[in-house]
């Protein structure tokens, strides 16, 4: 299993299926919010997600032998703890946007903004990632993404 986790093709597969899962999650949460209220959807999303994460954590520690976190986690930069807040914000934004704009337009805007922000993070070497220039090709690709959002939202 450890060899599988370091396989580039498997990593690509995880990214593709993860992206598809986010689209499905957004649609499911939007529909659940319509039937159960705007706050039920994120509560259910994070509660069920917590259960799955705890199962994965147990498998990772128990079956795969990954060591438990040690005291060094106390010295992690403060910003590392806001990922869950960003996830909650993402879900609430989807709950508001999808009924108004549709899934394709909403998610294309999210994807475009994710890629552009990722390029900014890379360019500045922020959050501990390796610095990569926001090259003219990346800038051109960013404009291409913006054009794609326009086409998806228009047609």
N, CA, C and O atoms as a DFTB+ gen file, in Angstrom:
620 C
 N C O
     1  1       0.822      -1.201       0.000
     2  2       0.000       0.000       0.000
     3  2       0.862       1.259       0.000
     4  3       0.527       2.242      -0.661
     5  1       1.975       1.233       0.742
     6  2       2.861       2.390       0.793
     7  2       3.411       2.687      -0.597
     8  3       3.515       3.855      -0.971
     9  1       3.773       1.650      -1.384
    10  2       4.254       1.870      -2.748
    11  2       3.175       2.521      -3.599
    12  3       3.471       3.384      -4.425
    13  1       1.925       2.113      -3.404
    14  2       0.813       2.687      -4.140
    15  2       0.673       4.175      -3.835
    16  3       0.390       4.966      -4.735
    17  1       0.869       4.563      -2.575
    18  2       0.737       5.962      -2.176
    19  2       1.826       6.842      -2.769
    20  3       1.634       8.053      -2.883
    21  1       2.970       6.265      -3.152
    22  2       4.038       7.059      -3.751
    23  2       4.006       7.003      -5.278
    24  3       4.842       7.625      -5.933
    25  1       3.061       6.273      -5.847
    26  2       2.934       6.135      -7.293
    27  2       2.299       7.391      -7.890
    28  3       1.234       7.823      -7.447
    29  1       2.952       7.975      -8.894
    30  2       2.462       9.216      -9.503
    31  2       1.127       9.004     -10.209
    32  3       0.247       9.861     -10.126
    33  1       0.963       7.884     -10.897
    34  2      -0.308       7.622     -11.586
    35  2      -1.449       7.502     -10.576
    36  3      -2.542       8.017     -10.813
    37  1      -1.204       6.830      -9.460
    38  2      -2.234       6.708      -8.431
    39  2      -2.554       8.075      -7.838
    40  3      -3.715       8.376      -7.559
    41  1      -1.530       8.905      -7.646
    42  2      -1.740      10.256      -7.133
    43  2      -2.616      11.052      -8.100
    44  3      -3.525      11.763      -7.673
    45  1      -2.345      10.937      -9.394
    46  2      -3.184      11.605     -10.394
    47  2      -4.620      11.116     -10.332
    48  3      -5.558      11.909     -10.413
    49  1      -4.790       9.801     -10.187
    50  2      -6.126       9.221     -10.053
    51  2      -6.846       9.813      -8.842
    52  3      -8.026      10.151      -8.925
    53  1      -6.134       9.939      -7.715
    54  2      -6.746      10.521      -6.519
    55  2      -7.177      11.965      -6.761
    56  3      -8.242      12.381      -6.305
    57  1      -6.361      12.721      -7.470
    58  2      -6.709      14.119      -7.753
    59  2      -7.931      14.216      -8.657
    60  3      -8.810      15.046      -8.426
    61  1      -7.990      13.376      -9.681
    62  2      -9.132      13.393     -10.595
    63  2     -10.414      13.009      -9.859
    64  3     -11.433      13.690      -9.976
    65  1     -10.356      11.919      -9.104
    66  2     -11.555      11.490      -8.383
    67  2     -11.890      12.458      -7.245
    68  3     -13.062      12.644      -6.918
    69  1     -10.873      13.071      -6.645
    70  2     -11.122      14.079      -5.612
    71  2     -11.826      15.305      -6.182
    72  3     -12.735      15.851      -5.556
    73  1     -11.409      15.735      -7.363
    74  2     -12.086      16.860      -8.013
    75  2     -13.527      16.530      -8.336
    76  3     -14.423      17.347      -8.126
    77  1     -13.746      15.330      -8.849
    78  2     -15.119      14.901      -9.140
    79  2     -15.928      14.822      -7.848
    80  3     -17.104      15.184      -7.827
    81  1     -15.302      14.352      -6.778
    82  2     -16.004      14.256      -5.501
    83  2     -16.411      15.636      -4.984
    84  3     -17.488      15.784      -4.406
    85  1     -15.562      16.647      -5.186
    86  2     -15.929      17.997      -4.752
    87  2     -17.146      18.509      -5.507
    88  3     -18.006      19.172      -4.928
    89  1     -17.219      18.202      -6.803
    90  2     -18.398      18.611      -7.579
    91  2     -19.641      17.904      -7.060
    92  3     -20.692      18.525      -6.904
    93  1     -19.526      16.617      -6.795
    94  2     -20.659      15.877      -6.251
    95  2     -21.033      16.396      -4.866
    96  3     -22.214      16.532      -4.544
    97  1     -20.017      16.684      -4.048
    98  2     -20.280      17.207      -2.711
    99  2     -21.049      18.518      -2.788
   100  3     -22.013      18.725      -2.051
   101  1     -20.623      19.395      -3.674
   102  2     -21.277      20.696      -3.797
   103  2     -22.743      20.527      -4.185
   104  3     -23.621      21.181      -3.623
   105  1     -22.996      19.653      -5.141
   106  2     -24.378      19.425      -5.568
   107  2     -25.216      18.778      -4.480
   108  3     -26.361      19.170      -4.255
   109  1     -24.648      17.786      -3.805
   110  2     -25.370      17.108      -2.719
   111  2     -25.665      18.071      -1.579
   112  3     -26.782      18.097      -1.063
   113  1     -24.676      18.860      -1.182
   114  2     -24.884      19.815      -0.088
   115  2     -25.938      20.854      -0.456
   116  3     -26.755      21.241       0.379
   117  1     -25.914      21.301      -1.705
   118  2     -26.902      22.270      -2.152
   119  2     -28.319      21.700      -2.061
   120  3     -29.237      22.378      -1.600
   121  1     -28.486      20.479      -2.494
   122  2     -29.805      19.828      -2.448
   123  2     -30.221      19.553      -1.001
   124  3     -31.383      19.747      -0.645
   125  1     -29.278      19.103      -0.163
   126  2     -29.589      18.866       1.245
   127  2     -30.009      20.167       1.931
   128  3     -30.935      20.173       2.743
   129  1     -29.333      21.258       1.607
   130  2     -29.685      22.556       2.179
   131  2     -31.102      22.962       1.773
   132  3     -31.843      23.550       2.560
   133  1     -31.461      22.640       0.540
   134  2     -32.814      22.963       0.066
   135  2     -33.864      22.194       0.858
   136  3     -34.939      22.719       1.146
   137  1     -33.554      20.959       1.205
   138  2     -34.527      20.114       1.910
   139  2     -34.439      20.217       3.429
   140  3     -35.446      20.066       4.121
   141  1     -33.241      20.474       3.949
   142  2     -33.073      20.435       5.399
   143  2     -32.641      21.740       6.031
   144  3     -32.516      21.821       7.253
   145  1     -32.415      22.745       5.237
   146  2     -31.955      24.025       5.772
   147  2     -30.477      24.249       5.504
   148  3     -29.685      23.311       5.414
   149  1     -30.140      25.509       5.382
   150  2     -28.787      25.890       4.984
   151  2     -27.709      25.430       5.965
   152  3     -26.569      25.211       5.556
   153  1     -28.035      25.281       7.234
   154  2     -26.997      24.882       8.189
   155  2     -26.899      23.374       8.376
   156  3     -25.879      22.886       8.864
   157  1     -27.929      22.625       8.000
   158  2     -27.852      21.172       8.127
   159  2     -26.779      20.596       7.199
   160  3     -26.027      19.704       7.592
   161  1     -26.713      21.105       5.977
   162  2     -25.771      20.554       4.989
   163  2     -24.318      20.599       5.479
   164  3     -23.647      19.567       5.442
   165  1     -23.809      21.739       5.931
   166  2     -22.412      21.723       6.392
   167  2     -22.222      20.920       7.676
   168  3     -21.173      20.304       7.867
   169  1     -23.226      20.917       8.560
   170  2     -23.098      20.114       9.774
   171  2     -22.968      18.645       9.399
   172  3     -22.096      17.942       9.910
   173  1     -23.844      18.181       8.499
   174  2     -23.778      16.782       8.072
   175  2     -22.466      16.514       7.326
   176  3     -21.828      15.482       7.536
   177  1     -22.069      17.442       6.460
   178  2     -20.843      17.264       5.681
   179  2     -19.635      17.088       6.599
   180  3     -18.832      16.176       6.401
   181  1     -19.506      17.946       7.589
   182  2     -18.342      17.869       8.462
   183  2     -18.458      16.734       9.473
   184  3     -17.445      16.136       9.835
   185  1     -19.665      16.423       9.939
   186  2     -19.822      15.309      10.885
   187  2     -19.498      13.980      10.202
   188  3     -18.748      13.165      10.739
   189  1     -20.061      13.772       9.028
   190  2     -19.770      12.517       8.315
   191  2     -18.315      12.491       7.861
   192  3     -17.677      11.439       7.871
   193  1     -17.791      13.648       7.465
   194  2     -16.382      13.729       7.084
   195  2     -15.464      13.420       8.258
   196  3     -14.432      12.771       8.090
   197  1     -15.837      13.885       9.450
   198  2     -15.038      13.586      10.644
   199  2     -14.996      12.083      10.905
   200  3     -13.943      11.534      11.228
   201  1     -16.140      11.424      10.764
   202  2     -16.185       9.975      10.975
   203  2     -15.249       9.261      10.002
   204  3     -14.476       8.392      10.405
   205  1     -15.319       9.626       8.732
   206  2     -14.454       9.006       7.722
   207  2     -12.989       9.325       8.000
   208  3     -12.134       8.449       7.876
   209  1     -12.693      10.550       8.369
   210  2     -11.306      10.916       8.680
   211  2     -10.774      10.135       9.868
   212  3      -9.613       9.728       9.868
   213  1     -11.607       9.919      10.884
   214  2     -11.172       9.122      12.041
   215  2     -10.898       7.676      11.641
   216  3      -9.953       7.061      12.134
   217  1     -11.727       7.132      10.744
   218  2     -11.484       5.773      10.237
   219  2     -10.158       5.733       9.475
   220  3      -9.342       4.839       9.698
   221  1      -9.940       6.699       8.574
   222  2      -8.681       6.751       7.822
   223  2      -7.486       6.928       8.765
   224  3      -6.436       6.317       8.570
   225  1      -7.658       7.764       9.779
   226  2      -6.595       7.991      10.759
   227  2      -6.242       6.675      11.451
   228  3      -5.067       6.342      11.607
   229  1      -7.259       5.937      11.861
   230  2      -7.037       4.638      12.502
   231  2      -6.331       3.658      11.589
   232  3      -5.430       2.942      12.026
   233  1      -6.727       3.615      10.329
   234  2      -6.075       2.729       9.351
   235  2      -4.627       3.162       9.136
   236  3      -3.720       2.331       9.084
   237  1      -4.425       4.462       9.012
   238  2      -3.077       4.991       8.775
   239  2      -2.151       4.650       9.936
   240  3      -1.010       4.238       9.726
   241  1      -2.635       4.821      11.146
   242  2      -1.818       4.544      12.331
   243  2      -1.689       3.034      12.553
   244  3      -0.591       2.512      12.745
   245  1      -2.836       2.344      12.524
   246  2      -2.847       0.926      12.857
   247  2      -2.286       0.026      11.781
   248  3      -1.355      -0.738      12.034
   249  1      -2.843       0.105      10.577
   250  2      -2.474      -0.834       9.514
   251  2      -1.235      -0.389       8.737
   252  3      -0.425      -1.223       8.332
   253  1      -1.088       0.908       8.529
   254  2       0.032       1.380       7.713
   255  2       1.247       1.782       8.537
   256  3       2.319       2.032       7.986
   257  1       1.081       1.845       9.862
   258  2       2.224       2.086      10.744
   259  2       2.728       3.514      10.785
   260  3       3.860       3.750      11.205
   261  1       1.924       4.469      10.362
   262  2       2.343       5.868      10.457
   263  2       2.382       6.259      11.929
   264  3       1.433       5.978      12.660
   265  1       3.461       6.903      12.382
   266  2       3.532       7.259      13.806
   267  2       2.512       8.337      14.176
   268  3       2.126       9.158      13.343
   269  1       2.090       8.318      15.424
   270  2       1.205       9.364      15.938
   271  2       1.929      10.702      15.936
   272  3       3.156      10.741      16.018
   273  1       1.187      11.795      15.844
   274  2       1.841      13.106      15.940
   275  2       2.565      13.238      17.283
   276  3       2.117      12.710      18.300
   277  1       3.675      13.941      17.263
   278  2       4.420      14.148      18.505
   279  2       4.323      15.615      18.920
   280  3       3.533      16.374      18.360
   281  1       5.121      16.000      19.890
   282  2       5.059      17.354      20.438
   283  2       5.430      18.424      19.416
   284  3       5.130      19.599      19.626
   285  1       6.075      18.044      18.318
   286  2       6.457      19.056      17.321
   287  2       5.241      19.735      16.699
   288  3       5.358      20.837      16.162
   289  1       4.079      19.096      16.764
   290  2       2.865      19.703      16.219
   291  2       2.530      21.003      16.973
   292  3       1.871      21.888      16.427
   293  1       2.984      21.109      18.216
   294  2       2.743      22.321      19.006
   295  2       3.510      23.519      18.460
   296  3       3.173      24.667      18.749
   297  1       4.547      23.242      17.664
   298  2       5.381      24.312      17.122
   299  2       5.065      24.632      15.667
   300  3       5.775      25.407      15.027
   301  1       3.997      24.032      15.150
   302  2       3.586      24.316      13.774
   303  2       3.129      25.774      13.681
   304  3       2.595      26.317      14.648
   305  1       3.336      26.406      12.529
   306  2       2.873      27.790      12.373
   307  2       1.360      27.883      12.598
   308  3       0.621      26.951      12.280
   309  1       0.915      28.990      13.137
   310  2      -0.491      29.172      13.460
   311  2      -1.438      28.984      12.287
   312  3      -2.548      28.481      12.458
   313  1      -1.003      29.386      11.088
   314  2      -1.888      29.310       9.933
   315  2      -2.260      27.891       9.533
   316  3      -3.239      27.703       8.811
   317  1      -1.511      26.884       9.978
   318  2      -1.820      25.514       9.568
   319  2      -3.137      25.021      10.150
   320  3      -3.684      24.024       9.681
   321  1      -3.649      25.703      11.161
   322  2      -4.853      25.242      11.838
   323  2      -6.142      25.814      11.233
   324  3      -7.229      25.518      11.729
   325  1      -6.045      26.619      10.185
   326  2      -7.263      27.237       9.634
   327  2      -7.842      26.483       8.432
   328  3      -8.816      26.939       7.833
   329  1      -7.257      25.342       8.074
   330  2      -7.759      24.577       6.929
   331  2      -9.230      24.215       7.056
   332  3      -9.983      24.318       6.088
   333  1      -9.643      23.793       8.242
   334  2     -11.047      23.451       8.464
   335  2     -11.955      24.651       8.287
   336  3     -13.060      24.528       7.759
   337  1     -11.494      25.811       8.727
   338  2     -12.282      27.037       8.541
   339  2     -12.442      27.356       7.057
   340  3     -13.508      27.781       6.613
   341  1     -11.363      27.143       6.296
   342  2     -11.432      27.380       4.850
   343  2     -12.412      26.396       4.198
   344  3     -13.158      26.770       3.293
   345  1     -12.409      25.153       4.655
   346  2     -13.340      24.162       4.136
   347  2     -14.777      24.531       4.433
   348  3     -15.649      24.381       3.576
   349  1     -15.035      25.015       5.645
   350  2     -16.392      25.434       6.010
   351  2     -16.825      26.624       5.150
   352  3     -17.959      26.677       4.673
   353  1     -15.921      27.563       4.962
   354  2     -16.238      28.725       4.117
   355  2     -16.578      28.271       2.698
   356  3     -17.530      28.768       2.096
   357  1     -15.803      27.332       2.170
   358  2     -16.053      26.785       0.833
   359  2     -17.456      26.195       0.741
   360  3     -18.175      26.447      -0.226
   361  1     -17.843      25.420       1.735
   362  2     -19.158      24.789       1.700
   363  2     -20.263      25.835       1.789
   364  3     -21.232      25.767       1.033
   365  1     -20.138      26.797       2.693
   366  2     -21.171      27.834       2.800
   367  2     -21.266      28.660       1.517
   368  3     -22.365      29.009       1.086
   369  1     -20.130      28.971       0.910
   370  2     -20.150      29.719      -0.350
   371  2     -20.862      28.922      -1.437
   372  3     -21.633      29.482      -2.216
   373  1     -20.605      27.609      -1.490
   374  2     -21.309      26.755      -2.449
   375  2     -22.808      26.744      -2.208
   376  3     -23.597      26.813      -3.150
   377  1     -23.199      26.658      -0.939
   378  2     -24.624      26.609      -0.614
   379  2     -25.365      27.852      -1.091
   380  3     -26.539      27.787      -1.457
   381  1     -24.678      28.964      -1.081
   382  2     -25.296      30.206      -1.542
   383  2     -25.200      30.344      -3.057
   384  3     -26.154      30.785      -3.698
   385  1     -24.055      29.972      -3.639
   386  2     -23.807      30.209      -5.060
   387  2     -24.517      29.228      -5.986
   388  3     -25.073      29.650      -7.000
   389  1     -24.516      27.947      -5.676
   390  2     -25.031      26.940      -6.613
   391  2     -26.500      27.143      -6.960
   392  3     -26.853      27.040      -8.135
   393  1     -27.377      27.428      -5.993
   394  2     -28.775      27.658      -6.395
   395  2     -28.954      28.884      -7.300
   396  3     -29.888      28.938      -8.100
   397  1     -28.066      29.855      -7.171
   398  2     -28.174      31.082      -7.970
   399  2     -27.475      30.965      -9.328
   400  3     -27.997      31.435     -10.339
   401  1     -26.290      30.337      -9.349
   402  2     -25.465      30.311     -10.557
   403  2     -25.410      28.954     -11.233
   404  3     -25.012      28.863     -12.394
   405  1     -25.802      27.890     -10.529
   406  2     -25.664      26.538     -11.050
   407  2     -24.330      25.948     -10.644
   408  3     -23.404      26.662     -10.260
   409  1     -24.247      24.625     -10.738
   410  2     -23.037      23.927     -10.309
   411  2     -21.847      24.251     -11.205
   412  3     -20.754      24.521     -10.707
   413  1     -22.047      24.227     -12.527
   414  2     -20.914      24.419     -13.442
   415  2     -20.302      25.809     -13.300
   416  3     -19.081      25.941     -13.213
   417  1     -21.134      26.839     -13.276
   418  2     -20.599      28.194     -13.144
   419  2     -19.936      28.382     -11.785
   420  3     -18.828      28.911     -11.699
   421  1     -20.614      27.950     -10.723
   422  2     -20.054      28.109      -9.376
   423  2     -18.707      27.409      -9.251
   424  3     -17.733      27.995      -8.777
   425  1     -18.661      26.156      -9.679
   426  2     -17.422      25.401      -9.513
   427  2     -16.332      25.857     -10.476
   428  3     -15.149      25.765     -10.149
   429  1     -16.705      26.347     -11.655
   430  2     -15.659      26.863     -12.550
   431  2     -15.018      28.115     -11.959
   432  3     -13.813      28.326     -12.099
   433  1     -15.827      28.945     -11.298
   434  2     -15.262      30.115     -10.618
   435  2     -14.348      29.669      -9.485
   436  3     -13.252      30.206      -9.324
   437  1     -14.793      28.684      -8.696
   438  2     -13.951      28.159      -7.616
   439  2     -12.645      27.604      -8.159
   440  3     -11.576      27.901      -7.626
   441  1     -12.719      26.805      -9.207
   442  2     -11.512      26.190      -9.762
   443  2     -10.563      27.250     -10.286
   444  3      -9.358      27.192     -10.044
   445  1     -11.108      28.212     -11.001
   446  2     -10.279      29.299     -11.534
   447  2      -9.585      30.047     -10.392
   448  3      -8.382      30.303     -10.450
   449  1     -10.347      30.392      -9.362
   450  2      -9.735      31.126      -8.251
   451  2      -8.736      30.257      -7.484
   452  3      -7.737      30.764      -6.976
   453  1      -9.002      28.946      -7.398
   454  2      -8.049      28.046      -6.742
   455  2      -6.725      28.019      -7.491
   456  3      -5.660      28.117      -6.880
   457  1      -6.787      27.887      -8.798
   458  2      -5.556      27.784      -9.590
   459  2      -4.775      29.091      -9.541
   460  3      -3.552      29.077      -9.396
   461  1      -5.466      30.215      -9.661
   462  2      -4.772      31.502      -9.617
   463  2      -4.152      31.714      -8.233
   464  3      -3.010      32.161      -8.129
   465  1      -4.898      31.397      -7.177
   466  2      -4.331      31.533      -5.824
   467  2      -3.156      30.578      -5.634
   468  3      -2.165      30.938      -4.998
   469  1      -3.256      29.365      -6.180
   470  2      -2.140      28.419      -6.087
   471  2      -0.906      28.976      -6.790
   472  3       0.212      28.795      -6.306
   473  1      -1.093      29.649      -7.923
   474  2       0.048      30.270      -8.615
   475  2       0.662      31.377      -7.771
   476  3       1.883      31.531      -7.742
   477  1      -0.172      32.148      -7.087
   478  2       0.329      33.196      -6.191
   479  2       1.104      32.561      -5.031
   480  3       2.176      33.039      -4.659
   481  1       0.552      31.478      -4.463
   482  2       1.240      30.769      -3.377
   483  2       2.583      30.244      -3.870
   484  3       3.600      30.405      -3.195
   485  1       2.590      29.615      -5.048
   486  2       3.847      29.120      -5.621
   487  2       4.834      30.266      -5.847
   488  3       6.006      30.156      -5.486
   489  1       4.368      31.353      -6.437
   490  2       5.244      32.474      -6.780
   491  2       5.922      33.050      -5.534
   492  3       7.107      33.382      -5.552
   493  1       5.151      33.158      -4.462
   494  2       5.716      33.714      -3.228
   495  2       6.375      32.686      -2.340
   496  3       6.944      33.039      -1.306
   497  1       6.312      31.407      -2.721
   498  2       6.836      30.358      -1.856
   499  2       6.113      30.351      -0.512
   500  3       6.706      30.050       0.523
   501  1       4.827      30.687      -0.544
   502  2       4.040      30.807       0.688
   503  2       3.654      29.435       1.231
   504  3       3.652      28.448       0.495
   505  1       3.333      29.377       2.496
   506  2       2.845      28.170       3.168
   507  2       3.832      27.014       3.082
   508  3       3.443      25.852       3.193
   509  1       5.095      27.329       2.885
   510  2       6.125      26.299       2.885
   511  2       6.294      25.548       1.573
   512  3       7.045      24.574       1.524
   513  1       5.611      25.975       0.496
   514  2       5.786      25.282      -0.784
   515  2       7.032      25.811      -1.492
   516  3       7.500      26.918      -1.228
   517  1       7.544      24.993      -2.386
   518  2       8.700      25.402      -3.169
   519  2       8.313      26.580      -4.065
   520  3       7.245      26.570      -4.677
   521  1       9.165      27.577      -4.142
   522  2       8.884      28.759      -4.949
   523  2       8.947      28.409      -6.430
   524  3       9.913      27.805      -6.897
   525  1       7.914      28.793      -7.156
   526  2       7.853      28.641      -8.614
   527  2       7.295      29.942      -9.178
   528  3       6.255      30.426      -8.732
   529  1       7.986      30.495     -10.149
   530  2       7.571      31.783     -10.706
   531  2       6.179      31.728     -11.329
   532  3       5.766      30.717     -11.898
   533  1       5.478      32.840     -11.203
   534  2       4.214      33.023     -11.922
   535  2       4.623      33.496     -13.320
   536  3       4.545      34.676     -13.662
   537  1       5.056      32.529     -14.092
   538  2       5.658      32.793     -15.399
   539  2       4.620      33.316     -16.383
   540  3       3.418      33.294     -16.117
   541  1       5.113      33.788     -17.526
   542  2       4.189      34.283     -18.547
   543  2       3.234      33.173     -18.995
   544  3       2.092      33.458     -19.355
   545  1       3.682      31.918     -18.980
   546  2       2.814      30.808     -19.377
   547  2       1.731      30.555     -18.344
   548  3       0.588      30.253     -18.688
   549  1       2.095      30.680     -17.083
   550  2       1.091      30.522     -16.025
   551  2       0.093      31.688     -16.062
   552  3      -1.106      31.496     -15.856
   553  1       0.594      32.875     -16.322
   554  2      -0.304      34.035     -16.441
   555  2      -1.242      33.836     -17.623
   556  3      -2.444      34.074     -17.508
   557  1      -0.704      33.403     -18.755
   558  2      -1.531      33.137     -19.933
   559  2      -2.577      32.053     -19.627
   560  3      -3.740      32.182     -20.010
   561  1      -2.162      31.001     -18.946
   562  2      -3.100      29.936     -18.565
   563  2      -4.169      30.471     -17.625
   564  3      -5.326      30.059     -17.714
   565  1      -3.805      31.384     -16.722
   566  2      -4.788      31.986     -15.822
   567  2      -5.833      32.762     -16.601
   568  3      -7.024      32.683     -16.299
   569  1      -5.389      33.517     -17.608
   570  2      -6.356      34.224     -18.461
   571  2      -7.225      33.231     -19.233
   572  3      -8.411      33.476     -19.458
   573  1      -6.626      32.109     -19.637
   574  2      -7.408      31.066     -20.300
   575  2      -8.480      30.518     -19.381
   576  3      -9.604      30.271     -19.819
   577  1      -8.150      30.324     -18.114
   578  2      -9.143      29.861     -17.140
   579  2     -10.275      30.872     -16.985
   580  3     -11.448      30.503     -16.935
   581  1      -9.910      32.145     -16.911
   582  2     -10.931      33.192     -16.788
   583  2     -11.842      33.163     -18.013
   584  3     -13.058      33.308     -17.886
   585  1     -11.260      32.975     -19.196
   586  2     -12.068      32.865     -20.411
   587  2     -12.996      31.653     -20.333
   588  3     -14.161      31.736     -20.723
   589  1     -12.488      30.541     -19.837
   590  2     -13.309      29.330     -19.694
   591  2     -14.477      29.562     -18.755
   592  3     -15.589      29.106     -19.024
   593  1     -14.239      30.271     -17.650
   594  2     -15.332      30.597     -16.732
   595  2     -16.379      31.438     -17.452
   596  3     -17.580      31.217     -17.292
   597  1     -15.922      32.397     -18.240
   598  2     -16.862      33.232     -18.996
   599  2     -17.711      32.366     -19.925
   600  3     -18.931      32.519     -19.969
   601  1     -17.080      31.462     -20.663
   602  2     -17.820      30.613     -21.601
   603  2     -18.799      29.699     -20.861
   604  3     -19.952      29.558     -21.269
   605  1     -18.337      29.079     -19.770
   606  2     -19.225      28.195     -19.014
   607  2     -20.404      28.957     -18.428
   608  3     -21.529      28.458     -18.437
   609  1     -20.164      30.141     -17.927
   610  2     -21.262      30.901     -17.302
   611  2     -22.199      31.522     -18.351
   612  3     -23.381      31.739     -18.088
   613  1     -21.671      31.794     -19.498
   614  2     -22.483      32.425     -20.564
   615  2     -23.332      31.418     -21.327
   616  3     -24.469      31.714     -21.693
   617  1     -22.790      30.238     -21.568
   618  2     -23.477      29.254     -22.410
   619  2     -23.789      28.055     -21.606
   620  3     -24.369      27.100     -22.122
